[in-house]
């Protein structure tokens, strides 16, 4: 299967199989793609461009001036004023009937299309992938991509203004004392994209993040970011107990970062919920631009959480500084991957199932014995039941019943290319602590491109149910009393509603992680192990 390309290494899998992810194995340069398309005189792409803009926003089947202006603004193929754009429109409109037909468009567009195809535009990257049939055109993705393109264009224009001001200042500074150039991005509204699992949010983020010509940028999973923030604040507090640790931590971030891109923006922890308003107020005050993807609308964040009234001002802040775009959740592209049925995810929990998984492990470790090991996390050891040749083996109790954090799971995922977990049970609301840990584990394995082998009681779709509230443990009821909650069944902390919601993402990822395409992706740190490659290629799809 042909692979898609983008300008530098990004983090997702084969795009035809799934438009949610991309990875280094599919990387070439977008410029070479553009040159290839130009050499082949891609009439298909040219006609597609015409049809798209001839039908929106006006919908005449021809380009009138409003359509044309919209087209030029979005593709960025010409700098213009209204007068110069009218002149360009009239030059293309040979028959002077006030519209541009297909023949007139195609006599002009190929002369300038290289400016679009070779640009840093995420929209161009998407159009090239569609033209190359690496991805299917998806109206929902394209609508969302227009918002990514807006942020991209505003950042590019800001950088151009700063560069011009610095050049001008450089000339006059030798003659006069000049005021410093304003570099803050505070006039740019960010973007919050929400939608169902597998609809392509992260795929679009890949295109945006990869193509934006900004050095001071960072992309991070939101859970990892908040973990880092708590650690920063702790260290700052140790050095100076009198300092405002939230503002100090925000200054540390914005000292090196102007654009912060978050995957999986979600608030489930009360500790996070209580500080995000002050933290993001400080970040925005320092000129930061945020772009985020989430499975939840802003208004649904931390829904039913303890002391949510304290959290609510953050939602207003989020909406003030970011445009919210909701993607229609139609196709879950992760489910289109061809799964290797009952190979890496084996049910039910029997001795035969465990033997099947461990037979695979023997191939991957090349006969080496599994020995107890550990991974260092913030100076302490996280135990590993058995490890050899880049493979780590755990039981469900090891990783989900012990007090482990996202940092622990991240360290495990970074240190091993294949993780094995045996004995995964079906979970209910009474197991929400274990369920939440399992979700964090799956997130970290997925983000680091770890292979995941497991034995489970049931298939992913049935792993977690919303039943069990009638069986609230006594400790939950005692906690509810301590917090003054009269009806624990209405509170997310006790009902597990966040886990029910987040488990949808985990199920989608678990299904994709069973695919041949995913298994052949290079691990983010260790690459594609020869033993893994040999084993996967020996399997029948």
C-alpha positions in Angstrom: 0.0 0.0 0.0 1.3 3.5 -0.9 2.1 5.7 2.0 1.2 9.3 2.5 3.8 12.0 3.2 4.3 15.1 5.2 7.2 17.4 5.6 8.8 16.0 8.7 8.4 13.2 11.2 5.0 13.1 12.8 3.2 10.7 14.9 0.5 8.8 13.1 -0.2 5.5 11.1 -1.1 4.6 7.5 -3.7 7.2 6.4 -5.7 5.0 4.1 -6.4 2.7 7.0 -6.9 5.5 9.5 -7.0 9.2 9.2 -6.6 9.6 13.0 -2.9 8.9 13.0 0.4 9.3 11.0 3.9 8.0 11.7 7.5 8.2 10.7 7.3 5.2 8.4 5.1 7.2 6.0 7.3 10.3 6.0 8.7 11.9 2.9 8.7 15.6 2.1 5.5 17.5 1.1 7.6 19.5 -1.4 8.6 16.4 -3.3 4.9 15.3 -3.3 4.0 18.8 -4.7 6.6 18.5 -7.4 5.4 15.1 -8.4 1.9 16.4 -8.7 3.0 19.3 -10.7 5.0 17.2 -13.2 2.0 14.9 -13.7 -0.2 18.0 -14.4 -2.8 16.8 -11.9 -6.0 17.7 -13.7 -7.9 15.6 -11.1 -6.7 17.9 -8.3 -7.2 21.1 -10.3 -10.8 20.1 -11.2 -11.5 19.1 -7.6 -10.3 22.5 -6.5 -12.6 24.2 -8.9 -15.6 22.1 -8.0 -15.1 22.7 -4.3 -15.0 26.4 -4.5 -17.6 26.7 -7.2 -20.1 25.2 -4.9 -19.3 27.0 -1.7 -20.1 29.2 -0.1 -22.5 30.5 -2.8 -23.2 27.3 -4.8 -23.6 28.5 -8.4 -21.5 25.9 -10.0 -19.3 28.7 -11.2 -17.0 31.0 -9.4 -18.5 34.4 -8.8 -16.3 37.1 -7.2 -17.3 36.1 -3.7 -16.4 32.5 -4.4 -13.1 33.6 -6.0 -12.2 35.8 -3.0 -12.9 33.0 -0.7 -10.7 30.6 -2.8 -7.7 33.0 -2.9 -7.9 33.8 0.8 -8.0 30.1 1.7 -5.3 28.9 -0.7 -3.0 32.0 -0.2 -1.9 32.0 -3.8 -2.0 35.8 -4.1 -1.4 38.9 -2.0 -4.2 41.3 -2.8 -6.3 44.3 -2.0 -9.9 44.4 -3.1 -9.0 46.4 -6.1 -6.2 44.1 -7.2 -8.4 41.1 -6.6 -11.1 42.5 -8.8 -8.5 43.1 -11.5 -7.3 39.5 -11.3 -10.8 38.2 -11.4 -11.6 40.3 -14.5 -8.4 39.0 -16.2 -9.4 35.4 -15.6 -13.1 36.0 -16.6 -12.3 36.1 -20.3 -15.9 36.4 -21.5 -16.7 39.2 -18.9 -19.9 37.6 -17.7 -19.2 38.1 -14.0 -18.3 34.4 -13.3 -15.3 32.1 -13.9 -16.2 28.9 -15.6 -14.1 25.7 -15.4 -12.1 26.4 -18.6 -11.2 29.9 -17.5 -10.2 28.6 -14.0 -8.0 25.8 -15.5 -6.3 28.3 -17.8 -5.1 30.2 -14.7 -4.8 27.9 -11.7 -2.0 25.6 -12.9 0.2 28.7 -13.3 0.0 29.5 -9.6 -0.9 26.2 -7.9 2.7 25.5 -7.0 2.4 28.4 -4.5 -0.3 26.4 -2.8 1.0 22.9 -3.1 4.6 23.9 -2.0 3.4 26.1 0.8 3.4 25.4 4.5 -0.4 25.2 4.3 -2.1 22.3 6.2 -5.0 22.6 3.7 -2.6 22.0 0.8 -1.1 19.0 2.6 -4.6 17.5 3.0 -5.5 18.2 -0.7 -2.3 16.5 -1.8 -3.1 13.4 0.3 -6.7 13.3 -1.1 -5.3 13.7 -4.7 -2.9 10.9 -4.1 -5.8 8.8 -2.7 -3.9 8.3 0.6 -7.0 9.6 2.4 -10.7 9.8 1.5 -12.1 13.3 1.3 -14.1 13.9 4.4 -16.3 17.1 4.6 -16.2 17.1 8.4 -12.4 17.0 8.4 -12.2 19.7 5.8 -14.5 22.0 7.7 -12.3 21.5 10.8 -9.2 22.0 8.8 -10.3 25.5 7.8 -10.1 26.5 11.4 -6.6 25.0 11.7 -5.7 26.9 8.5 -7.0 30.1 10.1 -4.7 29.7 13.1 -1.9 28.8 10.7 -2.4 31.9 8.6 -2.6 34.2 11.5 0.6 32.9 13.0 2.4 33.1 9.7 1.3 36.7 9.2 2.3 37.6 12.8 5.8 36.2 12.2 6.0 38.2 9.0 5.1 41.4 10.8 7.6 40.7 13.5 10.3 40.0 11.0 9.6 43.2 9.1 9.5 45.3 12.3 12.8 43.8 13.4 14.4 44.5 10.0 13.1 48.1 10.2 14.2 48.5 13.8 17.7 47.1 12.9 18.1 50.0 10.5 16.9 52.8 12.8 18.3 51.4 16.0 21.8 52.6 15.0 20.3 56.2 14.8 17.7 56.2 17.5 16.7 54.3 20.6 14.0 52.0 19.4 11.2 50.4 21.4 11.3 46.6 21.5 9.3 44.7 18.9 6.1 43.2 20.2 6.3 39.5 19.7 3.3 38.3 21.7 0.7 36.2 19.9 -2.0 37.4 22.3 -4.2 38.8 19.4 -4.6 35.3 17.9 -7.5 33.1 19.0 -6.6 29.5 19.4 -8.7 26.5 18.5 -10.5 23.8 20.5 -11.6 20.9 18.3 -14.0 18.4 19.8 -15.7 15.3 18.4 -16.1 11.5 18.7 -13.3 9.0 18.7 -11.5 8.2 15.5 -13.0 11.1 13.4 -9.6 12.5 12.5 -8.9 15.2 15.1 -5.3 14.1 15.7 -4.7 13.5 12.0 -5.6 17.2 11.4 -3.5 18.3 14.3 -0.6 16.4 12.7 -0.9 18.4 9.5 -1.2 21.7 11.3 1.6 21.1 13.7 4.0 19.7 11.1 3.4 22.5 8.6 3.4 25.5 10.9 6.7 27.4 10.5 7.2 28.2 14.1 10.2 27.0 16.2 8.7 27.8 19.6 6.0 25.2 19.5 5.2 22.1 21.6 2.8 19.2 21.3 1.9 17.1 24.3 -0.9 14.9 25.7 -2.9 17.0 28.2 -2.5 14.5 31.0 1.3 14.6 30.6 1.3 18.4 30.5 -0.6 18.6 33.8 1.6 16.1 35.4 4.6 18.2 34.3 3.0 21.4 35.7 2.4 19.8 39.1 6.0 18.7 39.2 7.2 22.2 38.1 5.1 23.9 40.8 6.4 21.5 43.4 10.0 22.2 42.5 9.4 26.0 42.4 7.8 25.9 45.8 10.8 24.0 47.3 13.1 26.8 46.0 10.9 29.7 47.1 7.9 29.1 49.3 6.7 32.7 49.0 6.4 32.7 45.2 3.2 32.4 43.2 4.0 28.9 41.8 1.3 28.9 39.1 2.5 32.2 37.5 6.1 31.1 37.9 5.4 27.7 36.2 3.5 29.6 33.4 6.5 31.8 32.8 8.7 28.8 32.5 6.5 27.4 29.8 6.1 30.6 27.8 9.8 31.3 28.0 10.3 28.6 25.3 6.8 28.1 23.8 4.4 30.3 21.8 2.2 27.6 20.4 1.0 24.8 22.7 -0.9 21.9 21.1 -2.8 19.4 23.3 -4.0 16.0 22.5 -7.0 14.6 24.5 -7.9 17.7 26.4 -9.9 16.4 29.4 -10.3 17.3 33.1 -10.9 14.4 35.4 -8.7 15.2 38.3 -9.9 17.5 41.0 -6.3 18.7 41.5 -6.2 19.8 37.8 -9.7 21.3 37.9 -8.8 23.6 40.8 -5.7 25.2 39.1 -6.4 25.3 35.3 -8.2 28.7 35.4 -5.3 30.5 37.1 -2.7 28.5 35.1 -4.3 29.2 31.7 -5.0 32.9 32.6 -1.3 33.2 33.2 -0.4 31.4 30.0 -2.7 33.6 27.9 -1.5 36.7 29.6 2.0 35.7 28.5 0.8 35.5 24.8 0.4 31.8 24.4 -1.7 30.3 21.6 -3.4 27.0 22.4 -4.7 24.4 19.9 -6.4 21.4 21.4 -8.3 18.3 20.5 -10.8 16.6 22.8 -13.7 14.1 22.9 -15.7 16.6 25.0 -17.2 20.0 24.4 -15.9 22.8 26.6 -19.2 22.9 28.5 -19.0 19.2 29.3 -15.5 19.3 30.8 -15.3 18.1 34.4 -19.0 17.4 34.2 -20.4 16.4 37.6 -17.0 16.9 39.2 -16.5 17.9 42.8 -16.7 21.7 43.4 -17.4 22.2 39.7 -18.6 25.8 40.4 -15.0 26.7 41.0 -14.0 25.2 37.7 -16.8 26.9 35.6 -14.9 30.2 35.0 -12.2 28.2 33.2 -14.8 27.2 30.5 -15.5 30.9 29.9 -11.8 31.5 29.6 -11.4 28.6 27.2 -14.1 30.0 25.0 -12.8 33.5 25.1 -9.3 32.6 23.9 -10.3 29.8 21.5 -12.7 29.1 18.7 -14.6 25.9 19.4 -15.2 23.7 16.5 -17.2 20.5 16.8 -16.5 17.7 14.3 -19.4 15.5 13.2 -18.7 12.1 14.5 -19.5 9.9 11.5 -16.8 7.4 10.6 -14.4 6.0 13.2 -11.4 5.5 10.9 -9.7 3.4 13.5 -12.3 0.7 13.0 -11.4 0.5 9.3 -8.0 -1.0 10.1 -7.9 -4.8 9.3 -7.7 -6.4 12.7 -5.8 -9.6 13.3 -8.7 -11.4 15.0 -7.9 -13.2 18.3 -4.1 -12.7 17.8 -3.0 -9.9 20.0 -6.2 -9.5 22.0 -7.2 -12.9 23.1 -10.4 -13.9 24.9 -11.7 -15.4 27.2 -9.5 -15.7 30.3 -8.4 -19.4 30.0 -5.1 -21.2 30.2 -5.2 -21.7 26.5 -5.6 -17.9 25.9 -2.6 -17.2 28.1 -0.5 -19.9 26.3 -1.4 -18.3 23.0 -0.1 -14.9 24.1 3.0 -16.3 25.7 3.9 -18.3 22.6 4.0 -15.0 20.8 6.2 -13.5 23.5 8.7 -16.4 23.1 9.1 -15.5 19.4 9.6 -11.8 20.3 12.2 -12.3 23.0 14.1 -14.8 20.8 14.2 -17.5 23.5 15.7 -15.2 26.1 14.3 -15.7 29.6 11.9 -13.2 31.1 13.4 -11.7 34.2 12.1 -9.3 36.8 13.1 -5.7 36.0 12.1 -2.1 36.9 11.8 1.3 35.4 12.9 4.5 37.1 10.2 7.2 37.5 11.2 10.4 39.5 13.8 8.5 41.4 11.7 5.5 42.4 11.4 2.0 40.8 8.3 0.8 39.0 8.5 -3.0 39.1 8.2 -5.1 35.9 7.1 -8.7 36.4 9.2 -10.0 33.5 11.2 -8.4 30.7 13.5 -9.4 27.8 14.5 -8.0 24.4 12.2 -4.9 24.6 9.2 -6.9 25.8 7.6 -6.4 29.2 5.0 -8.7 30.8 2.5 -7.7 33.5 -0.7 -8.9 35.0 -3.7 -6.6 35.1 -3.3 -6.4 38.9 0.3 -5.2 38.4 -0.6 -2.2 36.3 -4.2 -1.3 37.3 -4.7 -2.3 41.0 -1.4 -0.8 42.2 -1.3 3.0 42.7 0.3 4.0 39.4 0.2 7.3 37.5 0.4 8.4 33.9 4.1 9.1 34.5 4.6 5.4 35.4 2.7 4.2 32.3 4.6 6.7 30.2 8.0 5.4 31.4 6.9 1.8 30.8 5.8 2.7 27.3 9.0 4.5 26.5 11.2 1.7 27.7 9.6 -1.3 25.9 8.4 -1.7 22.4 5.9 -4.4 23.3 3.7 -4.6 26.5 1.9 -7.7 27.5 -1.0 -7.6 30.1 -2.7 -10.8 31.1 -6.0 -11.2 33.1 -7.9 -8.1 32.1 -11.4 -8.4 33.6 -14.7 -6.9 32.6 -15.2 -3.7 34.6 -18.1 -1.9 36.1 -18.5 1.4 37.9 -17.3 -0.3 41.0 -14.0 -0.8 39.3 -13.7 2.8 38.0 -10.3 3.3 39.7 -8.9 0.4 37.8 -10.7 1.5 34.7 -9.2 4.9 34.8 -5.7 3.5 35.2 -6.4 1.1 32.3 -7.5 4.1 30.1 -4.3 6.0 31.1 -2.2 2.8 30.2 -3.8 2.5 26.8 -3.3 6.2 26.1 0.4 6.0 26.9 1.0 2.8 24.9 -0.8 4.3 21.9 1.0 7.6 22.1 4.4 5.8 22.2 3.4 3.3 19.5 3.8 0.3 21.7 2.5 -3.1 20.6 0.0 -4.4 23.0 -0.7 -8.1 23.6 -3.2 -9.2 26.2 -5.7 -11.8 27.5 -9.1 -10.4 28.5 -12.4 -11.7 29.8 -14.4 -10.0 26.9 -13.9 -8.0 23.7 -13.0 -4.3 24.0 -16.5 -3.1 23.4 -17.7 -5.0 26.5 -14.8 -4.3 28.8 -16.5 -1.5 30.7 -20.1 -1.1 31.5 -22.1 1.7 33.2 -23.5 -0.7 35.8 -22.7 -1.0 39.4 -23.6 2.3 41.0 -25.9 0.4 43.4 -22.7 -1.3 44.7 -20.9 1.8 45.8 -18.2 0.8 48.2 -18.4 2.1 51.8 -15.3 4.2 51.3 -17.1 6.0 48.5 -20.1 6.8 50.7 -17.8 8.0 53.5 -16.0 10.2 51.0 -19.3 11.6 49.7 -20.3 12.5 53.3 -16.9 14.1 53.9 -17.4 16.3 50.9 -21.0 17.1 51.9 -22.5 15.3 48.9 -26.0 14.1 49.6 -26.4 12.1 46.4 -23.2 10.3 45.3 -25.0 8.8 42.4 -25.2 12.3 40.7 -21.5 13.1 41.0 -18.9 12.1 38.4 -16.3 11.2 41.0 -18.6 8.5 42.3 -20.6 7.5 39.3 -17.6 7.0 37.0 -19.3 9.0 34.1 -15.9 10.3 33.0 -14.6 6.8 32.8 -17.6 5.7 30.8 -17.0 8.5 28.4 -13.2 8.1 28.1 -13.5 4.4 27.7 -14.9 5.0 24.2 -11.6 6.4 23.2 -9.7 3.5 24.8 -12.0 0.9 23.0 -11.3 2.7 19.6 -7.6 2.6 20.3 -7.6 -1.1 21.4 -9.4 -2.0 18.2 -6.8 -0.2 16.1 -3.9 -1.6 18.1 -4.9 -5.1 16.8 -4.3 -4.1 13.2 -1.4 -5.1 11.0 -0.8 -1.5 10.2 -0.4 -0.5 13.8 1.8 -3.4 14.7 4.2 -2.5 11.9 4.5 1.1 13.1 7.9 1.9 14.6 8.0 2.5 18.3 8.5 6.1 19.0 11.9 5.5 20.8 13.0 2.1 19.7 11.8 1.9 16.2 10.4 -1.3 14.6 12.0 -4.3 16.2 13.1 -7.0 13.6 11.4 -9.7 15.7 8.1 -7.8 15.6 8.4 -7.2 11.9 9.1 -10.8 11.1 6.3 -12.0 13.3 3.7 -9.6 11.9 4.6 -10.3 8.3 4.2 -14.1 9.0 0.6 -13.5 10.0 -2.4 -13.7 7.7 -4.5 -10.6 7.7 
